[in-house]
Amino acid sequence: MIFVVVSMGHFDALIAECARLHSKYDFLGQLGSGTVVPPFRHFRTTEPDNLEALIRDSELVVSHAGPGMLSMLYRMK
């Protein structure tokens, strides 16, 4: 599963591109305040513990690269 994370903000271009590719890949999206609603499994926000569990279960994480997310990913190695 590819976990696409945009935190509390939005990155509609990223979500739209993942939506275009969803027939080839298994995506799970965390959409934040974005306006694009993709055809794959998604949610707006979640608790940090759940976010970490989803990251651990992912084969790949695609992130908006905000400092909070980068710090979490770095800490999780």
QUINORSUL-V447687 format. One record per residue. N is the residue number from 1. RES is the residue in three letters. PHI is phi in degrees with one decimal (999 if undefined). Layout:
N;RES;PHI, N;RES;PHI
This chain:
1;MET;999, 2;ILE;-100.1, 3;PHE;-98.0, 4;VAL;-104.5, 5;VAL;-123.0, 6;VAL;-119.3, 7;SER;64.0, 8;MET;-82.7, 9;GLY;-80.2, 10;HIS;-149.9, 11;PHE;-150.6, 12;ASP;-58.3, 13;ALA;-62.7, 14;LEU;-65.8, 15;ILE;-64.2, 16;ALA;-63.9, 17;GLU;-68.1, 18;CYS;-63.7, 19;ALA;-61.2, 20;ARG;-63.9, 21;LEU;-94.9, 22;HIS;-62.4, 23;SER;-73.4, 24;LYS;-98.0, 25;TYR;-134.2, 26;ASP;-93.2, 27;PHE;-101.2, 28;LEU;-130.0, 29;GLY;-117.1, 30;GLN;-108.5, 31;LEU;-91.9, 32;GLY;58.0, 33;SER;-99.8, 34;GLY;-62.8, 35;THR;-104.7, 36;VAL;-77.2, 37;VAL;-109.0, 38;PRO;-80.2, 39;PRO;-82.7, 40;PHE;-106.4, 41;ARG;-56.7, 42;HIS;-160.4, 43;PHE;-153.4, 44;ARG;-82.1, 45;THR;-143.3, 46;THR;-157.2, 47;GLU;-71.8, 48;PRO;-54.7, 49;ASP;-63.2, 50;ASN;-67.7, 51;LEU;-59.3, 52;GLU;-62.8, 53;ALA;-63.0, 54;LEU;-64.9, 55;ILE;-62.7, 56;ARG;-61.5, 57;ASP;-82.5, 58;SER;-87.9, 59;GLU;-80.0, 60;LEU;-148.0, 61;VAL;-117.2, 62;VAL;-110.9, 63;SER;-124.9, 64;HIS;-72.9, 65;ALA;69.0, 66;GLY;-73.6, 67;PRO;-60.6, 68;GLY;-65.7, 69;MET;-68.7, 70;LEU;-60.6, 71;SER;-64.8, 72;MET;-64.3, 73;LEU;-63.1, 74;TYR;-63.9, 75;ARG;-62.8, 76;MET;-79.8, 77;LYS;57.7
